[in-house]
Amino acid sequence: MSTDSDSGGEGEMEKINVRVPQSLLAQVNEVWEERRYANKSEFIRDALRDAVNPPTQLSAEALEHLAESRKQREQGETVSQDEVKNRLGIDD
């Protein structure tokens, strides 16, 4: 491991060597440009960040509730925030 002089806004960088199967490297080579990363290093850093801090995922139940809400909205079964306030007698 060696220290890289490019801090990239995230503090001092370390250079590491990683062995990956050729098939995985071929996939990385295809994807990093498609996703408009500046270079492969940025792509791999982003993947490592996601591995360390995975993005929040909604539960199946939450996704079902969202789908039902979307359906209700599309069918005109929802009311505005102002209407709810009027019905409940809430003043700002």
N, C-alpha and C positions, 0 to 999 in steps of 0.2 A: 504494500500500500504506500502511495506517495502523496504528498500534499500538492494540490493544484493551486496555482496562484490566482485563478479566476474565482472570485468570491460569489458572483452571481446574485448578490442580494440576500443570500441565505447563510452568510457566515463563511468561514473557511471551508473549501471543498477538499475532499479526499478522493483520490483516484483509486479505483479497485479493478481487479481483473476478475471476470466472471466467465465460466465455461457454460455454453448453452448448446443444445443440439442444433445442427444445421437447419433442421426444419423449423424450429422456433425462431432462429435468427432470420430465416427467409420471411416469416410472417411479420416480424418486427420491421424488417426492411420495407415491406409493402405498406404497413399501417402508419408509420410515423409521419410520412409525408402527406398521406391522405388526410390525416387529422391536423395537418398544418403546424406541426411542431417545428421549431427552428432547426433541430438536429436530433439524432438518436439519443443523445445524452439527456435532453429535456424529456423525451418520451419515457425513458427508463426511470428518471427521477420521479416523474409523475406517477408511474406505475408503482414505484416503491412507496411513495406517499400514500397511495390508495391501499396498499397492503398493510401499512402501519396504522393508518387511520381510515378504515373503510367508510365509504359514503353511507349515510343513513338510508335504511330501506324501510318502506312501509310494510306493515303486516298485511296478510291477506284480508283480514277483517276491515282494516282501514281502506284498502283498495276497493273493497265491495261498497263501503259507505260512500266513497268518492264517486263510484260509478252510479250509484242510486241518486246521489245529489245532482250529478250531471244530467241524468234522465229526467229528474223532476224539473230542473231548470229548462231543459229543452221542451218540456210539455207545458211550460208556463205555470207550474205548480209552486213557484217560489214567490216571495215578496221581498221588497227592498228593505234595507236597514231602516229607512225613515218610516216605512209602514209599520214595522215591528215596534219602533219607538212610539208611534201614535197609538197603536193598539194597547201597549203596556203603560202609556202615560208617562213616558220618560222624556225629560227635557235635557238638552245639552248643558 
